[in-house]
Amino acid sequence: MPAGAVETTAAAHRFRRWQAGAVTVSIASITFDSTDPEPLARWWADRFDAEITANMDGFFLIVAGGSLPAQLAFQKVDDPTPGKNRIHLDVHTDDDLDVEVERWTAAGATSLGKRNAGDFSWVTLSDPDGNEFCIAPG
């Protein structure tokens, strides 16, 4: 058996062992740091027809409902981490990609450019606080 096949088999065995137990964790929320989280939470809630379901004195807000598959959280920080965010949201649309991007930019997002990989294309945008995200056809 080729060496690569042995490594693949060993990796598959480790993966099966990991899945053997009961899953006891789930993603509670995707959290954004912001110096002013309330307007940013409202902005994202409006994009997904969701609502702010918790507001802890403007320090920590939760957005849920609408078409969100998980809740979004927004927390007040004095100094957000500088530079490009290492995790981002991928949003999909059943509508025409250009039409959807126009909706988001009209609402305050900034288009950072259209990209593609083969036949698949998407647009990278940033929200009013500069957090990057992508929109792609569903």
C-alpha positions in Angstrom: 0.0 0.0 0.0 1.4 3.5 -0.9 2.6 5.6 2.0 0.0 8.2 1.3 -2.8 5.6 1.7 -1.4 4.5 5.1 -1.4 8.1 6.3 -5.0 8.6 5.0 -6.1 5.5 6.8 -4.5 6.6 10.0 -6.1 10.0 9.7 -9.5 8.4 9.0 -9.1 6.3 12.1 -8.3 9.4 14.3 -11.4 11.1 12.8 -13.7 8.1 13.6 -12.3 8.1 17.2 -13.1 11.8 17.5 -16.7 11.2 16.4 -17.2 8.2 18.6 -18.5 10.2 21.6 -21.6 12.2 22.0 -21.4 15.7 20.6 -21.6 18.1 23.6 -20.8 21.4 22.0 -22.4 23.7 19.4 -21.7 27.2 18.1 -23.6 29.6 20.4 -23.0 32.7 18.3 -20.6 34.4 15.9 -19.3 37.5 17.7 -18.2 40.8 16.3 -16.0 43.3 18.3 -17.0 46.9 17.8 -16.4 50.3 19.5 -20.1 51.0 18.9 -21.9 47.7 18.7 -25.6 48.8 18.8 -25.8 50.4 15.3 -23.7 47.5 13.9 -26.1 45.0 15.4 -29.0 46.9 14.0 -27.4 47.0 10.6 -26.9 43.2 10.5 -30.4 42.5 11.9 -31.9 44.5 9.1 -29.9 42.5 6.4 -31.4 39.2 7.6 -34.9 40.4 8.7 -33.8 39.5 12.2 -34.1 41.4 15.5 -32.0 42.3 18.5 -33.1 39.8 21.1 -30.8 40.9 23.9 -29.1 44.2 24.7 -27.0 44.4 27.8 -26.7 48.1 28.2 -25.1 48.5 24.8 -22.1 46.5 25.8 -23.2 43.1 24.4 -26.1 42.6 21.9 -27.5 39.4 20.3 -29.2 39.3 16.9 -31.3 36.3 16.1 -34.2 35.2 13.9 -35.1 36.0 10.4 -33.0 34.0 7.9 -30.0 33.7 10.3 -28.9 30.1 10.8 -27.1 31.1 14.0 -27.2 34.1 16.3 -24.8 37.0 15.9 -23.4 38.8 18.9 -21.8 42.2 19.1 -19.6 43.2 22.0 -18.2 46.6 22.9 -14.4 46.8 22.9 -12.1 49.8 23.3 -9.7 48.7 20.6 -10.8 46.2 17.9 -8.1 43.9 16.6 -6.5 45.7 13.7 -6.1 44.2 10.2 -8.1 41.8 8.1 -10.4 39.5 10.1 -9.4 35.9 10.0 -12.9 34.5 10.2 -15.7 35.9 8.0 -19.3 35.1 7.1 -20.2 33.6 3.7 -23.7 34.8 2.8 -25.6 33.1 0.0 -28.4 34.5 -2.2 -31.0 32.9 -4.3 -31.3 36.2 -6.2 -29.0 37.6 -8.9 -25.6 38.2 -7.3 -25.2 41.7 -8.7 -28.7 42.7 -7.5 -28.0 41.3 -4.0 -24.7 43.2 -3.8 -26.4 46.4 -4.8 -28.9 45.9 -1.9 -26.1 45.5 0.5 -24.0 48.4 -0.8 -27.1 50.7 -0.8 -27.5 49.7 2.9 -24.0 50.8 3.7 -21.7 47.9 2.9 -18.6 48.5 0.8 -17.8 46.2 -2.2 -14.2 45.1 -2.1 -14.4 43.3 -5.5 -15.8 40.3 -7.4 -13.7 37.1 -7.3 -14.0 33.7 -8.9 -12.6 30.2 -8.8 -13.4 28.5 -12.1 -17.1 28.9 -12.7 -17.9 29.9 -9.1 -17.9 33.7 -8.3 -18.6 35.7 -5.2 -18.3 39.3 -4.1 -16.3 40.3 -1.0 -17.8 43.3 1.0 -17.2 44.9 4.3 -19.8 46.1 6.8 -19.9 49.6 8.2 -17.2 48.7 10.8 -14.9 47.1 8.1 -15.7 43.5 8.9 -15.3 41.5 5.6 -17.8 39.0 4.4 -18.7 37.4 1.1 -21.9 37.0 -0.9 -22.2 34.2 -3.4 -25.0 32.6 -5.4 -26.9 29.9 -3.4 
